[in-house]
Amino acid sequence: MTTQSPAETRPADRVARLLTEILSPAVLVAAVLIAVAWQAAENALTAAIWGVIAAAAASFLPIAYILHGVRRGAWTDRHVGVRAQRTLPLLVCLGSTASGTLALYAAGAPRDLLALIACMAAALVVATPITLVARWKISIHALVAAGTAVTFTVVFGPWLGFTWPLAAAVGWSRVRLGDHTAAQVIAGAVVGACATGLLYPELR
């Protein structure tokens, strides 16, 4: 479980911690997949089925694995803040998301949803070796937040542009809490934005 340092008793640090938690990758991934499933499916029932399958593969199963690891003491917290501990969580997340993509394709999921989860897998293909091979802790929070903002704008239109400041706020929170440098946040945001801004329109 994540613990607060004495510095995090300041108001700005409490806001940063709140943003980190409520706009975490697991939350945003599930939200955007379910929203796109709802938009793309023919009816509410199929939307729920597709959305749950996609969210389970890319969000629920990976976070369940991470939380289990935290309880066992395998990693320090649910955000896996220590770079050296990220190997298995990232590989599990990548494998689960890729498997979900294949399962949705085989089951005939809507193209928009299939394209989105494939873009998530592609972003992880880029981020994983940066973290594990280059030994540089690129921000997954920023990657997912930026990708989510781009996806909402592409799928639902510019009226969801307010998600961009929220993505920026997530990046600020990671730097404020000392979990990432500004460069790591910017790099994560670029990977996420490119995956959904460039690849997603081509696949959907």
Secondary structure as the mmCIF struct_conf table of DSSP 4:
data_model
#
loop_
_struct_conf.conf_type_id
_struct_conf.id
_struct_conf.beg_label_comp_id
_struct_conf.beg_label_asym_id
_struct_conf.beg_label_seq_id
_struct_conf.end_label_comp_id
_struct_conf.end_label_asym_id
_struct_conf.end_label_seq_id
HELX_RH_3T_P HELX_RH_3T_P1 PRO A 6 THR A 9
BEND BEND1 ARG A 10 ARG A 10
HELX_RH_AL_P HELX_RH_AL_P1 PRO A 11 ILE A 22
TURN_TY1_P TURN_TY1_P1 LEU A 23 LEU A 23
HELX_RH_AL_P HELX_RH_AL_P2 PRO A 25 ALA A 40
BEND BEND2 ALA A 41 ASN A 43
HELX_RH_AL_P HELX_RH_AL_P3 ALA A 44 ALA A 55
HELX_RH_PI_P HELX_RH_PI_P1 ALA A 56 PHE A 60
HELX_RH_AL_P HELX_RH_AL_P4 LEU A 61 ARG A 72
TURN_TY1_P TURN_TY1_P2 GLY A 73 GLY A 73
BEND BEND3 ALA A 74 ASP A 77
TURN_TY1_P TURN_TY1_P3 ARG A 78 HIS A 79
BEND BEND4 VAL A 82 VAL A 82
HELX_RH_3T_P HELX_RH_3T_P2 ARG A 83 GLN A 85
HELX_RH_AL_P HELX_RH_AL_P5 THR A 87 ALA A 106
TURN_TY1_P TURN_TY1_P4 ALA A 107 GLY A 108
HELX_RH_AL_P HELX_RH_AL_P6 ARG A 111 LEU A 132
TURN_TY1_P TURN_TY1_P5 VAL A 133 VAL A 133
BEND BEND5 ALA A 134 ALA A 134
HELX_RH_AL_P HELX_RH_AL_P7 ILE A 140 PHE A 156
HELX_RH_3T_P HELX_RH_3T_P3 PRO A 158 LEU A 160
TURN_TY1_P TURN_TY1_P6 GLY A 161 PHE A 162
HELX_RH_AL_P HELX_RH_AL_P8 THR A 163 ARG A 176
TURN_TY1_P TURN_TY1_P7 LEU A 177 GLY A 178
BEND BEND6 ASP A 179 HIS A 180
HELX_RH_AL_P HELX_RH_AL_P9 ALA A 182 CYS A 194
HELX_RH_PI_P HELX_RH_PI_P2 ALA A 195 LEU A 199
HELX_RH_AL_P HELX_RH_AL_P10 TYR A 200 LEU A 203
#
